[in-house]
Amino acid sequence: MKFITKRIHAFLDYPVAIALIVLPFLLNLGSSNEIAFYLSIATGIAAFILTLLTNHHLGVFRVISYKMHLVVDFAVAIVFIAAPFVFSFEGIDAYYYWINGAAVLTVVSLHKPELAV
């Protein structure tokens, strides 16, 4: 059952972007590899900008289609799931990326297609 609408997704985007920027500090990420710290912050900044540019009701400039936004989210999920293996993250660093990757993948996979008007 797909229930995450474009509107719900838009409301999730800004808090998630901010969390990706703040959580590395709160969780002291980077103990196994400093890339774990910086990757989250860079992704959070990019996610914030992507949300500002997305064509949905909370987008400010609306130059990127919502479909493209979902493609980027999917790519981020794959990168987050792969990052612990590629960069040898361990402990909290690895779990942080696996959990976030799985969460983003879940949100994208539960996206409810819009009806054509």
Short mmCIF file of the C-alpha atoms (twelve columns), coordinates in Angstrom:
data_MODEL
# 
_entry.id   MODEL 
# 
loop_
_atom_site.group_PDB 
_atom_site.id 
_atom_site.type_symbol 
_atom_site.label_atom_id 
_atom_site.label_alt_id 
_atom_site.label_comp_id 
_atom_site.label_asym_id 
_atom_site.label_seq_id 
_atom_site.Cartn_x 
_atom_site.Cartn_y 
_atom_site.Cartn_z 
_atom_site.pdbx_PDB_model_num 
ATOM 1   C CA . MET A 1   0.000  0.000  0.000   1 
ATOM 2   C CA . LYS A 2   1.602  3.215  -1.196  1 
ATOM 3   C CA . PHE A 3   0.548  6.158  0.928   1 
ATOM 4   C CA . ILE A 4   3.304  8.774  0.893   1 
ATOM 5   C CA . THR A 5   1.946  11.587 -1.213  1 
ATOM 6   C CA . LYS A 6   3.871  14.439 -2.772  1 
ATOM 7   C CA . ARG A 7   2.534  16.691 0.016   1 
ATOM 8   C CA . ILE A 8   3.651  14.357 2.832   1 
ATOM 9   C CA . HIS A 9   7.051  13.947 1.178   1 
ATOM 10  C CA . ALA A 10  7.456  17.727 0.964   1 
ATOM 11  C CA . PHE A 11  6.810  18.077 4.699   1 
ATOM 12  C CA . LEU A 12  9.441  15.412 5.441   1 
ATOM 13  C CA . ASP A 13  12.167 16.942 3.278   1 
ATOM 14  C CA . TYR A 14  13.176 20.010 5.293   1 
ATOM 15  C CA . PRO A 15  13.395 18.300 8.720   1 
ATOM 16  C CA . VAL A 16  15.334 15.398 7.203   1 
ATOM 17  C CA . ALA A 17  17.804 17.793 5.547   1 
ATOM 18  C CA . ILE A 18  18.326 19.617 8.842   1 
ATOM 19  C CA . ALA A 19  18.740 16.304 10.701  1 
ATOM 20  C CA . LEU A 20  21.415 15.193 8.228   1 
ATOM 21  C CA . ILE A 21  23.318 18.396 9.008   1 
ATOM 22  C CA . VAL A 22  22.886 18.314 12.805  1 
ATOM 23  C CA . LEU A 23  23.052 14.598 13.670  1 
ATOM 24  C CA . PRO A 24  26.734 14.078 12.807  1 
ATOM 25  C CA . PHE A 25  27.575 16.556 15.586  1 
ATOM 26  C CA . LEU A 26  25.135 15.053 18.095  1 
ATOM 27  C CA . LEU A 27  26.145 11.451 17.371  1 
ATOM 28  C CA . ASN A 28  29.847 12.228 17.053  1 
ATOM 29  C CA . LEU A 29  30.018 10.551 13.655  1 
ATOM 30  C CA . GLY A 30  33.357 9.961  12.024  1 
ATOM 31  C CA . SER A 31  35.060 7.727  14.575  1 
ATOM 32  C CA . SER A 32  35.732 5.008  11.997  1 
ATOM 33  C CA . ASN A 33  36.299 7.374  9.072   1 
ATOM 34  C CA . GLU A 34  35.863 11.154 8.996   1 
ATOM 35  C CA . ILE A 35  33.974 10.814 5.697   1 
ATOM 36  C CA . ALA A 36  31.028 9.549  7.787   1 
ATOM 37  C CA . PHE A 37  30.825 12.984 9.400   1 
ATOM 38  C CA . TYR A 38  31.171 15.080 6.246   1 
ATOM 39  C CA . LEU A 39  29.053 12.934 3.910   1 
ATOM 40  C CA . SER A 40  25.962 13.451 6.045   1 
ATOM 41  C CA . ILE A 41  26.446 17.217 6.285   1 
ATOM 42  C CA . ALA A 42  27.081 17.567 2.547   1 
ATOM 43  C CA . THR A 43  24.034 15.414 1.790   1 
ATOM 44  C CA . GLY A 44  21.903 17.468 4.182   1 
ATOM 45  C CA . ILE A 45  22.921 20.718 2.495   1 
ATOM 46  C CA . ALA A 46  22.277 19.205 -0.940  1 
ATOM 47  C CA . ALA A 47  18.895 17.849 0.230   1 
ATOM 48  C CA . PHE A 48  17.898 21.281 1.533   1 
ATOM 49  C CA . ILE A 49  18.793 22.888 -1.800  1 
ATOM 50  C CA . LEU A 50  17.019 20.101 -3.719  1 
ATOM 51  C CA . THR A 51  13.869 20.706 -1.680  1 
ATOM 52  C CA . LEU A 52  14.019 24.450 -2.329  1 
ATOM 53  C CA . LEU A 53  14.253 23.708 -6.063  1 
ATOM 54  C CA . THR A 54  11.592 20.963 -6.255  1 
ATOM 55  C CA . ASN A 55  8.236  21.549 -7.927  1 
ATOM 56  C CA . HIS A 56  5.977  20.875 -4.942  1 
ATOM 57  C CA . HIS A 57  4.042  23.158 -2.607  1 
ATOM 58  C CA . LEU A 58  7.014  23.750 -0.284  1 
ATOM 59  C CA . GLY A 59  9.491  24.321 -3.111  1 
ATOM 60  C CA . VAL A 60  10.606 27.917 -3.455  1 
ATOM 61  C CA . PHE A 61  11.973 27.977 -7.011  1 
ATOM 62  C CA . ARG A 62  10.253 24.851 -8.432  1 
ATOM 63  C CA . VAL A 63  12.648 24.120 -11.278 1 
ATOM 64  C CA . ILE A 64  13.218 20.390 -10.575 1 
ATOM 65  C CA . SER A 65  10.375 17.965 -11.185 1 
ATOM 66  C CA . TYR A 66  9.108  15.926 -8.281  1 
ATOM 67  C CA . LYS A 67  9.899  12.781 -10.281 1 
ATOM 68  C CA . MET A 68  13.555 13.856 -10.560 1 
ATOM 69  C CA . HIS A 69  13.544 14.586 -6.821  1 
ATOM 70  C CA . LEU A 70  12.483 10.985 -6.196  1 
ATOM 71  C CA . VAL A 71  15.266 9.712  -8.481  1 
ATOM 72  C CA . VAL A 72  17.817 11.724 -6.476  1 
ATOM 73  C CA . ASP A 73  16.358 10.412 -3.197  1 
ATOM 74  C CA . PHE A 74  16.668 6.843  -4.496  1 
ATOM 75  C CA . ALA A 75  20.297 7.452  -5.496  1 
ATOM 76  C CA . VAL A 76  21.055 8.892  -2.038  1 
ATOM 77  C CA . ALA A 77  19.523 5.803  -0.409  1 
ATOM 78  C CA . ILE A 78  21.771 3.519  -2.464  1 
ATOM 79  C CA . VAL A 79  24.858 5.619  -1.668  1 
ATOM 80  C CA . PHE A 80  24.007 5.594  2.047   1 
ATOM 81  C CA . ILE A 81  23.547 1.818  2.087   1 
ATOM 82  C CA . ALA A 82  26.809 1.280  0.176   1 
ATOM 83  C CA . ALA A 83  28.906 3.911  2.014   1 
ATOM 84  C CA . PRO A 84  29.781 1.746  5.065   1 
ATOM 85  C CA . PHE A 85  31.178 -0.936 2.762   1 
ATOM 86  C CA . VAL A 86  32.996 1.466  0.432   1 
ATOM 87  C CA . PHE A 87  34.518 3.632  3.185   1 
ATOM 88  C CA . SER A 88  34.898 0.949  5.879   1 
ATOM 89  C CA . PHE A 89  32.534 2.639  8.332   1 
ATOM 90  C CA . GLU A 90  32.106 0.746  11.586  1 
ATOM 91  C CA . GLY A 91  29.833 0.999  14.606  1 
ATOM 92  C CA . ILE A 92  27.575 4.037  14.825  1 
ATOM 93  C CA . ASP A 93  28.940 5.368  11.531  1 
ATOM 94  C CA . ALA A 94  27.806 2.265  9.633   1 
ATOM 95  C CA . TYR A 95  24.459 1.930  11.427  1 
ATOM 96  C CA . TYR A 96  23.665 5.614  10.837  1 
ATOM 97  C CA . TYR A 97  24.065 5.219  7.071   1 
ATOM 98  C CA . TRP A 98  22.312 1.867  6.832   1 
ATOM 99  C CA . ILE A 99  19.322 3.102  8.832   1 
ATOM 100 C CA . ASN A 100 19.072 6.371  6.916   1 
ATOM 101 C CA . GLY A 101 19.494 4.603  3.585   1 
ATOM 102 C CA . ALA A 102 16.784 2.102  4.448   1 
ATOM 103 C CA . ALA A 103 14.469 4.905  5.621   1 
ATOM 104 C CA . VAL A 104 14.900 6.891  2.400   1 
ATOM 105 C CA . LEU A 105 14.452 3.757  0.299   1 
ATOM 106 C CA . THR A 106 11.252 2.995  2.211   1 
ATOM 107 C CA . VAL A 107 9.867  6.498  1.696   1 
ATOM 108 C CA . VAL A 108 10.623 6.412  -2.024  1 
ATOM 109 C CA . SER A 109 9.146  2.932  -2.431  1 
ATOM 110 C CA . LEU A 110 5.953  3.972  -0.608  1 
ATOM 111 C CA . HIS A 111 5.452  6.983  -2.892  1 
ATOM 112 C CA . LYS A 112 1.867  7.199  -4.065  1 
ATOM 113 C CA . PRO A 113 1.762  8.087  -7.775  1 
ATOM 114 C CA . GLU A 114 -0.180 11.221 -8.614  1 
ATOM 115 C CA . LEU A 115 -3.317 11.014 -10.690 1 
ATOM 116 C CA . ALA A 116 -3.076 12.658 -14.085 1 
ATOM 117 C CA . VAL A 117 -5.294 15.715 -14.434 1 
# 
